[in-house]
Amino acid sequence: MASSASAAEQESFLVDFHARQPGVTSRAFARGGSYAAIVRAALRLAPTRARIADLGCGDGYLLAELRGAGCDGPLLGLDLSAAELRAAVARQAGAAFVRARAQSLPLRARSLDLVVSHLAFTLMAELDAVVAELGRVLVPGGHFVTVVGGGPSGGDAFAGFLELARPCVRGVPRLGELRARSDRGLAELFAAGWTALTVEDLVVDLSGTPEEVWQTMAGVYELAHASARELAAIRGAFVERAGQWRRDDGSVGCTMATRLVHAMRAGYSPSQGAQSTDEAFTPGIGGLRSRGDTYAGRHRS
């Protein structure tokens, strides 16, 4: 069972987990549609040359997708995990990467047009501080887009796997705040200084072969401290039960309930245009308040 923990304890757990499994999130969710939903929102909301940061960027998968979709402005990845950031640099997404806490971003005020985040916002402690920082670094009229979640959306392999895994869950702190998962909580977080909050249900389809679904689910935080013997036992039971979740097309059904959240920074007037600085945020150009742990990804200016 998850235990209550301080922000420092939660972050220590996440750093340790991702040091052992860099890239685990993109491997699990690349085919599910959640990254694509953020990319579509970014293309709709932001100009082509928008300055975009990914908060909790992991191995840089989302930034690479944004670049590939035509986002030609400066891209920045922010994450707690040095291991994930090294993987992000290796991906060569045309972005800069900085190790930083979301509660204290090393960026100047009004230096971003868009901030995106894939599932990481759900995991963050001290959300009032996170949202305050988002409001500080975004220009008036700038946007925050995130996918939050998630649990099973039905009685398929996602729910079945979690049931099988439950006896092996131990030493895992409760991550993030419940406010990130509820309409009321999100409305509270994005009240003062924000406008145009929208929350849309988004079912992420992780269905596939039994092996594909296993690889997706085996990387969950709940099994961070499971032994090799326990994982083998869960896998055996999962394969044995996979037939009951099989769809008509032969795939094993596995769906996750998430939500696509969008909020706009208040203060924008169409007659005034975007109120931003002319400084980029990439290392060596001047947008970073302090260099901190900067990773030398290439950036398009």
N, C-alpha and C positions, 0 to 999 in steps of 0.2 A: 504494500500500500504506500502511496506517495505520502511524504511527510512535509510539514511546513518547514520553510527554510528562509534565511535572509537572502537579500539580493546577491551578496557576495558568495554565499553557498550555492545558489542557483547558477551563477555565472561560472563558478569553479567547476561544477558538474558539466556544464555545456562545453567549456573549453577542453576538459579532459575527454569527453565523449567524442568531440570532433577531431581531436588530435589522433585518436585511434581510428576514426572512420571519416577522413576528409572526403567530401563529395557525396556523402550518404544521402543528402536530401535531393539533389538533382538526379541521382541514380533512381531514387524511388518515385519521383514525381514528374520526371520529364515527359512521360507519355500520358499523364493524367488530365491535362488541360488547364491546370491552375496557372502555370507560367504563361501560357498562351492568353489567358484571360487578362492578366496584368499587361501584357504587351499590347493587346487590342485597346485597353483603356488608355495606355500611354500614348498611343498613336492618335487617339481621338482627342485627348486633352491637351497635349503639349505640342509646341511647334517643332519642326524638324531639328533645329539647332538648340533645343532645350538643354539646359544643364541638369543632369539627372544623377541622383545618388540612389544606390540600393542599400537599404539598412538591414544588416544581417545577410550580406551577399553570399556567404558560403564560398563555393568554388567558382563563382562568377558566371554561372550558367545563365541567369536571367539577363545580366548585362550583355552577354554574347548574343542572346536572342534579340534584345533591343537594338543592338548594333546591326545585326543581320536584317532586322525589319526596317531599317532606314533611319534610325535615330543617330544623327551625325554630329551632335554636339558633344561637349565633354561628359564623360561618364566616370563615376566614382563609386567604388565598392567599400563599404564599411563593415567590419566584423570584429568580434572578440577573438576569434581563433586564428592564430598565426599559421596553423597547418592548412586551414581552409584558404587563407589568403595566398599562401605559396601555390596551392593548386589553382587559384584564380589567375595568378600571374602566368602560370604555365599554359593556361587556356588561351592566352593572347586575345582577349576580347576587345582590345583597343581602349582600355580603361586604366585609371590609377586606383590603387588600393591602399587603405589606411586601417590600422588596427585601432579601434575606438569603441567606447561605450555609447550606446544610444542616448543615455542620460546626460552626456557631456560631450557633444560633438565638436571636433576641432575645426570648425568652420566659421567663417564670418557671417554676420547677419545678412539675410536677403541674398545669399549666394547661390540659391538653387531655384529652379523652376518646377521641378517634380521630384518627389521622393517615392520610391516603391519599396515594397517589402513582401517577401514570399514566406508566409507562415511564421517568420521570426517575431513579428509584433505580438503574436499570441504567447510567446515564451518570455517576454520581457517583464521584469519587475519594475516597480517605481514608474508606472505608466504616466502619472501626472508630469513627471520630469521629462519623460520621453516626448510627450505631446508638446510640452513647452519648448523643447529644443527643435522639434519639427516646425513649430510656429516661428521660431527665431530665424532659422536658416532659410525658410521659404520666402519668396517674394510675395507681396500681396497679390492675390489671384493665383498663387502657385497651388499645386495639388499634391495630396498624399493618397496613394493607392496601395492597398494591401489585401492579401488573402489571409484570413484568419480561420482557425478551426483547430481541430476538427475531430470528429468521432465518426463512428459507423453511420451510414445513411439508411441502413436496412439490415436484414438478417442474412447477409452474405458472408464471404470469406473474411472481410475486415472485422466484423463482429465476432465471427468464429475464432479467428486467430487470437484476438484479445482475451477471449474466454480461456483458450488453451494456455496462453502465456501467464495468466493471472497468478498461479501458484509460484511462479519464478520471479515475480517482481519484488525487488527489495533494494533498499538504499537509494531510491530515486526521489529527489525532492519534488515537491509540487511546483511546477514551473509557471511563471507568469501570473496574470490576474484574471479572474472570472469576467471582469468588465470588458475585456477584449473579445468576449464570446457572446455578449448579449446586446440587444438593441438598446436597452436602458443604459447599460454601462458605456457603450460607444457614444450615445447621445450626451452622457455626462462628460466624457473625456473631450469630445469635440464640440463643446458649447461655446464658451467665451473665446472670441478671436477666430472662429471658424464658421463656415456656412456650407450649404448645399451637401450636407451629409447624406449619403445613400448607402444602403446595405442590401446586397442581393444574395440570395441563396445560390450556391455553386456546388454541384455534385461533381466530385473528382472521380473519374472512372479509371481505376487501377487494375482492371480485369486483364487476364492473360492466361498463359499456360500455368499449370501448377508451380513450375519452377520460377516463372516471372513473378507471380504473386508472392511466393515465398521470399524471394530476394527483396521485394518491396517491403514486406512486413517485418522481416527479420532484423531490420535496422532501426526499429522503434526504440525510443528512449527507455521504455519500460523494461527492456531486456539488457540494459547496459551492464548489469552485474551477473547475468546468467552464465552458468558454467557451460563448457563444451558439451558435457553429458546432458544437461538440461535442454540446450538448444537442439541436440540430436533427438531427444524425446519429443519435443514440441514439433519438430519437423516431421517425424514419423507419424504422429497423430494428425498433423495437418494434411499430409499426403493421403492418409487413410480416409479422411473426411471430405476431401476436395470434391468428390463426386456429387455431394449433396448441394454444392454451390454452382454446379456446372450449368451454363446457359445453353440455349438452343444452338448457338454457333460453335459450341464446344469449348469456349473459354470459361475460366473460373471467375464468377462474378465477385468483384471486390470494389466497393464504392465508399467514398469518404465524404462526409458532410462538411463543407467549408462555406465561407461567406466572402464575397468581394466587397470591400469597403472603400469608399471614396469620400474625401473631405477637401474643401477648398479653403485656403487661407483668406480670411476676410480682409477688406480694405482696398480691394481692386476697383478702379473706376475705368470703364472703357474709354472715357474721354481723356484720361491721363495716361493710359497705357500701363504696362507693367512697371512697378517701382522697384528697380533692381540696381545693384552695383554693376560696374563694368568689369569686375575682377573675376577671373576664372578661379576654380577652387583647387586646381591640381597642383601637386608639389612643384616648387620652383617658379610658379607663376604668381602666387600671392594670395589665393583664397583661403588657404589653411592658416588658422591662428597659430598653430605650432605644428612642426612636422611630425612629432611622435614616432610611432612605428609605421613608416611609410614603405610600401612595397612597389618596386619599380616596374609597374605595368606601363605599357605604352598608351599614350592618350592622343586623340586627334584634337588639335586646337582649331 
